Structures are given as structure tokens and as C-alpha cells.
């Protein structure tokens, strides 16, 4: 690869992946906050939303990391 060539396909793919990860995290956070009855739980357990809030934060962090890395490409 020459210095003049840029990884356009890798940039596009990672940019799309970052947006999809962020979208998934935002939708999970919205479902946990406003629609907790949508998220299925194991029968007999409490309908605790703390694990989903942690997953939302992890998803936002990973999505932001993928977007930053795609911009660095």
C-alpha cells in the first residue's frame, strides 16, 4: 500500500459499526428507562434494570471507542 492510498473501505465499515453499536446502546438505555416491561427476565427473579444500565454504559463506551478509532484510520 502506498502512502497516498487510504483505507476507505475499512473506514466506512468501522464507521458504520460504531454507529450501530451506539444505536444499540441508546435503544437499550431507552428501553430500560422508559419501557422496562419490554425486556424479558427469568421468571421468579426481580425485574432489576441495573445490569441493563451497565450494559448501556459499556455499549456507549465501546461505540465511542470504535468511532474514534475509525476516525483515526
PyMOL CGO cylinders between C-alpha atoms (Angstrom):
from pymol import cmd
from pymol.cgo import CYLINDER

trace = [
    CYLINDER, 0.00, 0.00, 0.00, 1.37, 3.38, -0.96, 0.3, 1, 1, 1, 1, 1, 1,
    CYLINDER, 1.37, 3.38, -0.96, 1.28, 6.33, 1.37, 0.3, 1, 1, 1, 1, 1, 1,
    CYLINDER, 1.28, 6.33, 1.37, -1.20, 8.06, -0.93, 0.3, 1, 1, 1, 1, 1, 1,
    CYLINDER, -1.20, 8.06, -0.93, -3.74, 5.23, -0.64, 0.3, 1, 1, 1, 1, 1, 1,
    CYLINDER, -3.74, 5.23, -0.64, -6.19, 5.47, 2.22, 0.3, 1, 1, 1, 1, 1, 1,
    CYLINDER, -6.19, 5.47, 2.22, -8.19, 2.62, 3.77, 0.3, 1, 1, 1, 1, 1, 1,
    CYLINDER, -8.19, 2.62, 3.77, -11.60, 3.86, 2.59, 0.3, 1, 1, 1, 1, 1, 1,
    CYLINDER, -11.60, 3.86, 2.59, -13.40, 0.51, 2.94, 0.3, 1, 1, 1, 1, 1, 1,
    CYLINDER, -13.40, 0.51, 2.94, -12.06, -0.08, 6.45, 0.3, 1, 1, 1, 1, 1, 1,
    CYLINDER, -12.06, -0.08, 6.45, -13.03, 3.45, 7.46, 0.3, 1, 1, 1, 1, 1, 1,
    CYLINDER, -13.03, 3.45, 7.46, -16.56, 3.08, 6.13, 0.3, 1, 1, 1, 1, 1, 1,
    CYLINDER, -16.56, 3.08, 6.13, -17.07, -0.33, 7.72, 0.3, 1, 1, 1, 1, 1, 1,
    CYLINDER, -17.07, -0.33, 7.72, -15.79, 0.73, 11.13, 0.3, 1, 1, 1, 1, 1, 1,
    CYLINDER, -15.79, 0.73, 11.13, -17.79, 3.97, 10.99, 0.3, 1, 1, 1, 1, 1, 1,
    CYLINDER, -17.79, 3.97, 10.99, -20.99, 2.04, 10.29, 0.3, 1, 1, 1, 1, 1, 1,
    CYLINDER, -20.99, 2.04, 10.29, -20.14, -0.44, 13.05, 0.3, 1, 1, 1, 1, 1, 1,
    CYLINDER, -20.14, -0.44, 13.05, -19.58, 2.38, 15.54, 0.3, 1, 1, 1, 1, 1, 1,
    CYLINDER, -19.58, 2.38, 15.54, -22.93, 3.95, 14.72, 0.3, 1, 1, 1, 1, 1, 1,
    CYLINDER, -22.93, 3.95, 14.72, -24.69, 0.59, 15.04, 0.3, 1, 1, 1, 1, 1, 1,
    CYLINDER, -24.69, 0.59, 15.04, -23.09, -0.06, 18.43, 0.3, 1, 1, 1, 1, 1, 1,
    CYLINDER, -23.09, -0.06, 18.43, -24.07, 3.40, 19.66, 0.3, 1, 1, 1, 1, 1, 1,
    CYLINDER, -24.07, 3.40, 19.66, -27.61, 2.99, 18.35, 0.3, 1, 1, 1, 1, 1, 1,
    CYLINDER, -27.61, 2.99, 18.35, -27.97, -0.35, 20.08, 0.3, 1, 1, 1, 1, 1, 1,
    CYLINDER, -27.97, -0.35, 20.08, -26.70, 1.09, 23.37, 0.3, 1, 1, 1, 1, 1, 1,
    CYLINDER, -26.70, 1.09, 23.37, -29.04, 4.10, 23.18, 0.3, 1, 1, 1, 1, 1, 1,
    CYLINDER, -29.04, 4.10, 23.18, -32.05, 1.91, 22.39, 0.3, 1, 1, 1, 1, 1, 1,
    CYLINDER, -32.05, 1.91, 22.39, -31.19, -0.45, 25.25, 0.3, 1, 1, 1, 1, 1, 1,
    CYLINDER, -31.19, -0.45, 25.25, -30.93, 2.51, 27.61, 0.3, 1, 1, 1, 1, 1, 1,
    CYLINDER, -30.93, 2.51, 27.61, -34.25, 3.90, 26.41, 0.3, 1, 1, 1, 1, 1, 1,
    CYLINDER, -34.25, 3.90, 26.41, -35.96, 0.53, 26.77, 0.3, 1, 1, 1, 1, 1, 1,
    CYLINDER, -35.96, 0.53, 26.77, -34.53, 0.10, 30.27, 0.3, 1, 1, 1, 1, 1, 1,
    CYLINDER, -34.53, 0.10, 30.27, -35.56, 3.58, 31.37, 0.3, 1, 1, 1, 1, 1, 1,
    CYLINDER, -35.56, 3.58, 31.37, -38.98, 4.07, 29.81, 0.3, 1, 1, 1, 1, 1, 1,
    CYLINDER, -38.98, 4.07, 29.81, -40.17, 0.56, 28.92, 0.3, 1, 1, 1, 1, 1, 1,
    CYLINDER, -40.17, 0.56, 28.92, -38.77, -1.90, 31.49, 0.3, 1, 1, 1, 1, 1, 1,
    CYLINDER, -38.77, -1.90, 31.49, -41.58, -4.41, 30.85, 0.3, 1, 1, 1, 1, 1, 1,
    CYLINDER, -41.58, -4.41, 30.85, -40.30, -4.97, 27.29, 0.3, 1, 1, 1, 1, 1, 1,
    CYLINDER, -40.30, -4.97, 27.29, -37.06, -6.57, 28.48, 0.3, 1, 1, 1, 1, 1, 1,
    CYLINDER, -37.06, -6.57, 28.48, -37.70, -10.22, 29.36, 0.3, 1, 1, 1, 1, 1, 1,
    CYLINDER, -37.70, -10.22, 29.36, -36.38, -11.59, 32.62, 0.3, 1, 1, 1, 1, 1, 1,
    CYLINDER, -36.38, -11.59, 32.62, -36.15, -15.07, 34.07, 0.3, 1, 1, 1, 1, 1, 1,
    CYLINDER, -36.15, -15.07, 34.07, -39.43, -16.00, 35.79, 0.3, 1, 1, 1, 1, 1, 1,
    CYLINDER, -39.43, -16.00, 35.79, -39.14, -15.75, 39.53, 0.3, 1, 1, 1, 1, 1, 1,
    CYLINDER, -39.14, -15.75, 39.53, -36.44, -13.08, 39.54, 0.3, 1, 1, 1, 1, 1, 1,
    CYLINDER, -36.44, -13.08, 39.54, -36.87, -9.39, 40.22, 0.3, 1, 1, 1, 1, 1, 1,
    CYLINDER, -36.87, -9.39, 40.22, -37.17, -7.02, 37.30, 0.3, 1, 1, 1, 1, 1, 1,
    CYLINDER, -37.17, -7.02, 37.30, -33.90, -5.27, 38.12, 0.3, 1, 1, 1, 1, 1, 1,
    CYLINDER, -33.90, -5.27, 38.12, -32.62, -2.84, 35.48, 0.3, 1, 1, 1, 1, 1, 1,
    CYLINDER, -32.62, -2.84, 35.48, -29.12, -2.32, 36.91, 0.3, 1, 1, 1, 1, 1, 1,
    CYLINDER, -29.12, -2.32, 36.91, -27.40, -4.90, 34.65, 0.3, 1, 1, 1, 1, 1, 1,
    CYLINDER, -27.40, -4.90, 34.65, -29.01, -3.27, 31.62, 0.3, 1, 1, 1, 1, 1, 1,
    CYLINDER, -29.01, -3.27, 31.62, -27.79, 0.16, 32.73, 0.3, 1, 1, 1, 1, 1, 1,
    CYLINDER, -27.79, 0.16, 32.73, -24.27, -1.25, 32.98, 0.3, 1, 1, 1, 1, 1, 1,
    CYLINDER, -24.27, -1.25, 32.98, -24.63, -2.77, 29.50, 0.3, 1, 1, 1, 1, 1, 1,
    CYLINDER, -24.63, -2.77, 29.50, -25.79, 0.61, 28.21, 0.3, 1, 1, 1, 1, 1, 1,
    CYLINDER, -25.79, 0.61, 28.21, -22.72, 2.36, 29.59, 0.3, 1, 1, 1, 1, 1, 1,
    CYLINDER, -22.72, 2.36, 29.59, -20.39, -0.32, 28.24, 0.3, 1, 1, 1, 1, 1, 1,
    CYLINDER, -20.39, -0.32, 28.24, -22.09, -0.13, 24.83, 0.3, 1, 1, 1, 1, 1, 1,
    CYLINDER, -22.09, -0.13, 24.83, -21.74, 3.65, 24.72, 0.3, 1, 1, 1, 1, 1, 1,
    CYLINDER, -21.74, 3.65, 24.72, -18.06, 3.43, 25.65, 0.3, 1, 1, 1, 1, 1, 1,
    CYLINDER, -18.06, 3.43, 25.65, -17.34, 0.72, 23.06, 0.3, 1, 1, 1, 1, 1, 1,
    CYLINDER, -17.34, 0.72, 23.06, -19.27, 2.55, 20.35, 0.3, 1, 1, 1, 1, 1, 1,
    CYLINDER, -19.27, 2.55, 20.35, -17.43, 5.78, 21.05, 0.3, 1, 1, 1, 1, 1, 1,
    CYLINDER, -17.43, 5.78, 21.05, -14.11, 3.90, 21.01, 0.3, 1, 1, 1, 1, 1, 1,
    CYLINDER, -14.11, 3.90, 21.01, -14.91, 2.32, 17.63, 0.3, 1, 1, 1, 1, 1, 1,
    CYLINDER, -14.91, 2.32, 17.63, -15.91, 5.72, 16.21, 0.3, 1, 1, 1, 1, 1, 1,
    CYLINDER, -15.91, 5.72, 16.21, -12.72, 7.37, 17.45, 0.3, 1, 1, 1, 1, 1, 1,
    CYLINDER, -12.72, 7.37, 17.45, -10.60, 4.55, 16.06, 0.3, 1, 1, 1, 1, 1, 1,
    CYLINDER, -10.60, 4.55, 16.06, -12.39, 4.73, 12.70, 0.3, 1, 1, 1, 1, 1, 1,
    CYLINDER, -12.39, 4.73, 12.70, -11.66, 8.46, 12.53, 0.3, 1, 1, 1, 1, 1, 1,
    CYLINDER, -11.66, 8.46, 12.53, -8.00, 7.70, 13.24, 0.3, 1, 1, 1, 1, 1, 1,
    CYLINDER, -8.00, 7.70, 13.24, -7.92, 5.37, 10.23, 0.3, 1, 1, 1, 1, 1, 1,
]
cmd.load_cgo(trace, "trace")
